[in-house]
Amino acid sequence: MIELLLVVGIIAVLAALLLPAINRAKERARTVACLNNLKQLGLASQMYAADNAGMLAANQRQNLGSNQWVRGNMQSTVDATNTALIQQSKFFPYVNQASAFRCPADVELSGGDTAKATAGLARVRSYAMNSWTGSRYMETYPRATGYRTFIKDTEFASTGAAAVWYLADEHLATLDDGWFLVTMDDSQPFASFPATRHQRGYALDFADGHAATVKLRDPLSQPTSQTGVSSRNSDWVQLKQMTTVR
């Protein structure tokens, strides 16, 4: 009996030591899969532009007009599980799989309903597009004079496509239409919040097609912050630096 208890104890200790490593491996696998999804969507955007005289897919706020890159409001439980909206995306013919529009670590519906997600009703989209791409709307934004918008792929040459992010993994709290608002005039720091699913980091696809994760360093860089986000917040400043240029 004593020997059996010793064996059980040793197994318990080994399990306790291995479990964190297993969890980290799972998290890493989800991060890699998320980056792969973004790369697929980024490649789809490049093929779409090549087929449309260099024009990027239209990217508009839901109440401003047609959003060609993707449809649906993820704050609506009806839209959030409607794969037909994903299939209407201008990128869908190039990726041909709805799963590419959702981060594998995104397992909640609006309101944090993990039960529905587990039952196969996970939200169909986790990503949103840089508000400075796909339309000229942001040029009319208050005090935004001088910052560049991008509606053709050749326009990225002015700043370098590798320096401007195109698609982002967005936080559940602000994910709605496919439009990720960044106010370069600091009027609304984190009007759209990046996700924190990847070990307190979020994934980005850049205009040149590469994808990367960005760590959030400031503890206030989250929608639950009671004091709000300062325009001097280091994560906010970093996001702006990757969004557009003057």
GIFEN-V699903 format. One record per run of one state. SS is the DSSP state (H for helix, E for strand, L for the rest). FROM is the first residue (numbers start at 0). LEN is the number of residues. Records with the same first field share a line. If there is no record, write none. Layout:
# GIFEN-V699903
SS->FROM-LEN  FROM-LEN
This chain:
# GIFEN-V699903
L->0-1  51-3  55-21  80-2  87-4  95-2  101-12  121-5  130-2  133-3  140-9  150-1  158-2  163-1  170-8  180-13  194-6  206-4  215-18  241-5
H->1-50  76-4  82-5  91-4  97-4  113-8  136-4  152-6  160-3  233-8
E->54-1  126-4  132-1  149-1  151-1  164-6  178-2  193-1  200-6  210-5
